[in-house]
């Protein structure tokens, strides 16, 4: 059990780097820094000579900085894929060990393969918003699966049967569902360049009335072919996306408050709840600051990192709030 635990811990660290690099790539508009896939301008290592690339690709707009941002992200993702493959191989070898999370290990491998496909489509379909959003959520889902795998392996190593058979607390599951909905809305906001759609932190525009186009703004079906860098939706559709993202933040806050009220009775959950609450408040303040100061790169990156931190905090809470089988059998699902 030691080797799988060490490997999954290292994979979580690298997954964090990959997710942050993905946000950095997106926020630097480097998603098309390499116009081809899996290489970059037909090579695995970009040359230092801009003139050499320009001569070989006369019709391309070449930006070596953006190309390197994209390639570093791909290198890190490739190494992570190999680590997940190794975890799947270990799961196959240990498949006869009672309680070993074999299915989760193979689901994680399938998820990483799907991520590679979405990464390719991100480039070949020229930042089609639904593909980029799914790629973002896939990265967060990969991180989630790795954390869950590590938690399962630690419970298995403990040898406590009740701990191994414990299940997630229903309120924490609801909080996780609300968080992933908000993450999806955040990804949709980013991929449609709707972060600039509203200039006021309370209203969308304080001095003018906005006709929100929710039908177009929230429609995931878009034409294949155009280059979506910079966004193609009209202002009213982008404003609808922005206010929907704000509504998702309010929903997440309400569900989190209700969940915290139910879980506060267990003393062991108070510190994880406090950490999650502080991160949630910080994330809301970062969202407001991004609107007020029109999405500067530093604040936008901080908002992205804050979302990842929120997910990790809630997954930690999920692990500590798990309900033993005897509690479920007696109906003690709510903290007591």
C-alpha positions as CSV (number, residue, x, y, z in Angstrom):
1,X,0.0,0.0,0.0
2,X,3.0,2.3,0.5
3,X,3.9,2.6,-3.2
4,X,0.3,3.4,-4.4
5,X,0.0,6.0,-1.7
6,X,3.3,7.7,-2.5
7,X,2.5,7.7,-6.2
8,X,-1.0,9.1,-5.8
9,X,0.3,11.8,-3.5
10,X,2.9,12.8,-6.1
11,X,0.2,12.7,-8.8
12,X,-2.0,15.1,-6.7
13,X,0.8,17.6,-6.5
14,X,1.4,17.4,-10.2
15,X,-2.4,17.6,-10.9
16,X,-2.5,20.9,-8.9
17,X,0.3,22.2,-11.1
18,X,-1.5,21.1,-14.3
19,X,-4.8,22.7,-13.2
20,X,-3.1,26.0,-12.3
21,X,-1.1,25.9,-15.6
22,X,-4.3,25.4,-17.4
23,X,-5.8,28.5,-15.9
24,X,-2.6,30.4,-16.6
25,X,-2.8,29.3,-20.2
26,X,-6.4,30.3,-20.5
27,X,-5.9,33.7,-18.8
28,X,-2.9,34.6,-21.0
29,X,-5.0,33.8,-24.1
30,X,-2.4,31.1,-24.9
31,X,-4.9,28.3,-25.7
32,X,-4.0,28.6,-29.4
33,X,-0.4,29.5,-28.7
34,X,0.3,26.2,-30.5
35,X,-2.0,25.9,-33.6
36,X,-1.4,22.1,-33.9
37,X,-1.6,19.2,-31.5
38,X,0.2,17.4,-29.8
39,X,3.3,19.2,-30.9
40,X,3.7,22.9,-31.5
41,X,4.3,24.1,-35.1
42,X,5.3,20.6,-36.0
43,X,7.9,20.2,-33.3
44,X,8.1,19.0,-29.7
45,X,10.5,21.8,-28.6
46,X,10.0,25.3,-29.8
47,X,13.1,26.9,-31.4
48,X,14.4,30.1,-29.9
49,X,14.5,31.7,-33.4
50,X,11.3,33.5,-34.1
51,X,12.4,34.0,-37.7
52,X,12.9,30.3,-38.2
53,X,9.3,29.6,-37.2
54,X,7.9,32.5,-39.2
55,X,9.7,31.2,-42.4
56,X,8.3,27.7,-41.9
57,X,4.8,29.0,-41.1
58,X,4.3,32.2,-43.1
59,X,0.5,32.4,-42.6
60,X,0.6,31.9,-38.8
61,X,0.6,34.5,-36.1
62,X,3.6,33.3,-34.0
63,X,4.0,34.2,-30.3
64,X,6.8,32.2,-28.7
65,X,5.8,33.2,-25.2
66,X,2.2,31.9,-25.7
67,X,3.6,28.8,-27.4
68,X,5.8,28.0,-24.5
69,X,3.0,28.5,-22.0
70,X,0.9,26.0,-23.9
71,X,3.7,23.5,-24.3
72,X,4.7,23.5,-20.6
73,X,1.1,22.8,-19.8
74,X,1.1,19.9,-22.2
75,X,4.4,18.5,-20.9
76,X,3.0,18.5,-17.3
77,X,-0.2,17.0,-18.4
78,X,1.6,14.2,-20.2
79,X,3.7,13.3,-17.2
80,X,0.5,13.3,-15.1
81,X,-1.1,10.9,-17.6
82,X,1.9,8.5,-17.2
83,X,1.5,8.6,-13.4
84,X,-2.2,7.8,-13.7
85,X,-1.4,4.9,-16.0
86,X,1.0,3.6,-13.4
87,X,-1.7,3.8,-10.8
88,X,-4.0,1.8,-13.0
89,X,-1.3,-0.9,-13.5
90,X,-0.8,-1.1,-9.7
91,X,-4.6,-1.4,-9.3
92,X,-4.6,-4.3,-11.8
93,X,-1.8,-6.1,-9.9
94,X,-3.5,-5.5,-6.5
95,X,-7.1,-6.3,-7.8
96,X,-7.4,-9.3,-5.6
97,X,-6.8,-7.3,-2.4
98,X,-10.1,-6.8,-0.6
99,X,-11.3,-3.2,-0.7
100,X,-8.7,-1.9,-3.2
101,X,-10.2,0.9,-5.3
102,X,-9.7,-0.8,-8.6
103,X,-12.7,0.7,-10.3
104,X,-11.8,4.2,-9.2
105,X,-8.2,3.7,-10.5
106,X,-9.5,2.6,-14.0
107,X,-12.1,5.4,-14.1
108,X,-9.3,7.8,-13.4
109,X,-7.4,6.5,-16.3
110,X,-10.4,6.8,-18.6
111,X,-10.9,10.4,-17.4
112,X,-7.3,11.3,-18.2
113,X,-7.6,9.8,-21.7
114,X,-10.8,11.9,-22.2
115,X,-8.9,14.9,-21.0
116,X,-6.3,14.3,-23.7
117,X,-9.0,14.2,-26.3
118,X,-10.6,17.4,-25.0
119,X,-7.2,19.0,-25.0
120,X,-6.8,18.1,-28.7
121,X,-10.3,19.4,-29.5
122,X,-9.5,22.7,-27.6
123,X,-6.9,23.4,-30.3
124,X,-8.5,21.8,-33.4
125,X,-11.9,23.3,-32.7
126,X,-10.3,26.7,-32.0
127,X,-11.4,27.2,-28.4
128,X,-15.0,26.1,-28.9
129,X,-16.5,27.2,-25.5
130,X,-18.3,24.0,-24.6
131,X,-15.1,22.0,-25.3
132,X,-12.9,24.4,-23.3
133,X,-15.3,24.3,-20.4
134,X,-15.4,20.5,-20.4
135,X,-11.6,20.5,-20.5
136,X,-11.5,22.7,-17.4
137,X,-14.1,20.6,-15.6
138,X,-12.2,17.4,-16.6
139,X,-9.0,18.8,-15.0
140,X,-10.9,19.5,-11.8
141,X,-12.6,16.1,-11.9
142,X,-9.2,14.4,-12.4
143,X,-7.9,16.2,-9.3
144,X,-11.0,15.2,-7.4
145,X,-10.6,11.5,-8.4
146,X,-7.0,11.5,-7.4
147,X,-7.8,13.0,-3.9
148,X,-10.6,10.4,-3.5
149,X,-8.3,7.6,-4.5
150,X,-5.7,8.7,-1.9
151,X,-8.4,8.9,0.7
152,X,-9.6,5.4,-0.1
153,X,-6.1,4.0,0.0
154,X,-5.5,5.7,3.4
155,X,-8.7,4.2,4.8
156,X,-7.8,0.8,3.4
157,X,-4.3,1.0,5.1
158,X,-6.0,1.9,8.4
159,X,-7.5,-1.6,8.6
160,X,-10.7,-0.3,10.2
161,X,-13.6,-1.9,8.5
162,X,-16.1,0.8,9.5
163,X,-13.8,3.4,8.1
164,X,-13.4,1.5,4.8
165,X,-17.1,1.0,4.4
166,X,-18.1,4.5,5.4
167,X,-20.0,6.7,3.0
168,X,-20.1,10.4,2.1
169,X,-22.3,12.7,4.2
170,X,-25.3,13.8,2.1
171,X,-24.9,17.4,3.0
172,X,-21.3,17.4,1.9
173,X,-22.3,15.7,-1.4
174,X,-24.9,18.5,-1.9
175,X,-22.2,21.1,-1.3
176,X,-19.8,19.4,-3.7
177,X,-22.6,19.3,-6.4
178,X,-23.2,23.0,-5.9
179,X,-19.5,23.8,-6.1
180,X,-19.1,21.9,-9.3
181,X,-22.1,23.7,-10.8
182,X,-20.4,27.0,-9.9
183,X,-17.1,25.8,-11.3
184,X,-18.9,25.0,-14.6
185,X,-20.5,28.4,-14.6
186,X,-17.1,30.0,-13.9
187,X,-15.6,28.0,-16.8
188,X,-18.4,29.1,-19.1
189,X,-17.9,32.7,-18.1
190,X,-14.2,32.5,-18.8
191,X,-14.4,30.6,-22.1
192,X,-17.0,33.1,-23.4
193,X,-14.9,36.1,-22.2
194,X,-17.8,37.2,-20.1
195,X,-15.7,38.4,-17.2
196,X,-15.8,41.9,-18.6
197,X,-19.5,41.8,-19.4
198,X,-20.6,43.7,-16.2
199,X,-18.8,46.8,-14.8
200,X,-20.6,47.0,-11.5
201,X,-20.2,44.6,-8.6
202,X,-23.9,44.8,-7.5
203,X,-25.7,45.5,-10.8
204,X,-24.4,44.6,-14.2
205,X,-24.2,48.2,-15.3
206,X,-25.3,50.8,-12.7
207,X,-26.1,53.5,-15.3
208,X,-27.8,51.5,-18.0
209,X,-30.5,48.8,-18.4
210,X,-29.3,45.5,-19.7
211,X,-31.5,43.1,-21.8
212,X,-30.1,39.8,-20.7
213,X,-30.0,37.2,-23.4
214,X,-30.1,33.9,-21.3
215,X,-31.2,31.8,-24.3
216,X,-28.1,32.6,-26.3
217,X,-25.7,33.0,-23.4
218,X,-26.4,29.7,-21.8
219,X,-26.8,27.7,-25.0
220,X,-23.8,25.2,-25.2
221,X,-24.4,24.5,-28.9
222,X,-22.3,26.8,-31.1
223,X,-21.0,26.6,-34.7
224,X,-17.9,24.6,-35.3
225,X,-15.4,26.4,-37.5
226,X,-15.0,30.0,-36.2
227,X,-12.1,31.0,-34.0
228,X,-13.6,31.7,-30.5
229,X,-10.5,33.5,-29.1
230,X,-11.8,36.7,-27.6
231,X,-15.4,35.4,-27.6
232,X,-18.1,35.8,-30.3
233,X,-21.3,36.3,-28.2
234,X,-23.0,39.7,-28.1
235,X,-22.9,41.8,-25.0
236,X,-26.4,40.9,-23.7
237,X,-25.5,37.2,-23.9
238,X,-22.3,37.7,-22.1
239,X,-24.0,39.8,-19.4
240,X,-26.5,36.9,-18.9
241,X,-23.6,34.5,-18.4
242,X,-22.0,36.9,-15.8
243,X,-25.2,37.3,-13.7
244,X,-25.9,33.6,-13.9
245,X,-22.4,32.9,-12.5
246,X,-23.2,35.4,-9.7
247,X,-26.4,33.6,-9.0
248,X,-24.5,30.3,-8.7
249,X,-22.2,31.9,-6.1
250,X,-25.3,32.9,-4.1
251,X,-26.7,29.4,-4.4
252,X,-23.3,27.9,-3.3
253,X,-23.2,30.2,-0.3
254,X,-26.7,29.3,0.8
255,X,-26.2,25.6,0.5
256,X,-22.8,25.9,2.3
257,X,-24.4,27.8,5.2
258,X,-27.1,25.2,5.5
259,X,-24.6,22.3,5.3
260,X,-22.4,24.0,7.9
261,X,-25.3,24.3,10.3
262,X,-26.0,20.6,10.0
263,X,-22.3,19.6,10.4
264,X,-21.3,22.0,13.1
265,X,-22.4,19.6,15.9
266,X,-19.3,17.4,15.3
267,X,-16.3,19.0,16.8
268,X,-13.9,17.3,14.5
269,X,-15.6,19.1,11.5
270,X,-15.4,22.6,12.9
271,X,-11.9,23.4,11.7
272,X,-12.5,22.0,8.2
273,X,-15.7,24.0,8.1
274,X,-14.0,27.2,9.2
275,X,-11.2,26.8,6.6
276,X,-13.8,26.1,3.9
277,X,-15.8,29.2,5.0
278,X,-12.8,31.5,4.9
279,X,-11.9,30.3,1.5
280,X,-15.4,30.7,0.2
281,X,-15.6,34.2,1.6
282,X,-12.2,35.0,0.0
283,X,-13.4,33.6,-3.3
284,X,-16.5,35.8,-3.3
285,X,-14.4,38.9,-2.5
286,X,-12.0,38.0,-5.3
287,X,-14.9,37.7,-7.6
288,X,-16.1,41.2,-6.6
289,X,-12.6,42.6,-7.0
290,X,-12.3,41.2,-10.5
291,X,-15.5,43.0,-11.5
292,X,-14.4,46.3,-9.9
293,X,-10.9,46.3,-11.4
294,X,-11.9,44.7,-14.7
295,X,-10.2,41.4,-14.4
296,X,-6.5,42.1,-14.0
297,X,-4.4,39.1,-14.6
298,X,-3.1,38.7,-11.0
299,X,-6.7,38.8,-9.6
300,X,-8.0,36.5,-12.3
301,X,-5.3,33.9,-11.5
302,X,-6.0,34.3,-7.8
303,X,-9.7,33.6,-8.4
304,X,-8.8,30.5,-10.4
305,X,-6.4,29.2,-7.6
306,X,-9.1,30.1,-5.0
307,X,-11.6,27.8,-6.8
308,X,-9.1,24.9,-6.7
309,X,-8.4,25.6,-3.0
310,X,-12.2,25.5,-2.3
311,X,-12.5,22.1,-4.0
312,X,-9.6,20.7,-1.9
313,X,-11.1,22.1,1.3
314,X,-14.5,20.6,0.5
315,X,-12.9,17.2,-0.4
316,X,-11.1,17.3,3.0
317,X,-14.4,18.0,4.7
318,X,-15.9,15.2,2.8
319,X,-13.3,12.7,4.0
320,X,-13.7,13.8,7.7
321,X,-17.5,13.9,7.6
322,X,-17.9,10.3,6.2
323,X,-20.7,8.4,7.9
324,X,-20.0,4.9,9.3
325,X,-22.3,2.1,8.3
326,X,-23.8,1.8,11.8
327,X,-24.8,5.5,11.7
328,X,-26.5,5.0,8.4
329,X,-28.3,1.9,9.6
330,X,-29.6,3.8,12.6
331,X,-30.5,6.9,10.6
332,X,-27.9,9.1,12.2
333,X,-26.9,10.7,8.9
334,X,-27.2,14.2,10.3
335,X,-24.3,15.3,12.6
336,X,-25.1,14.6,16.2
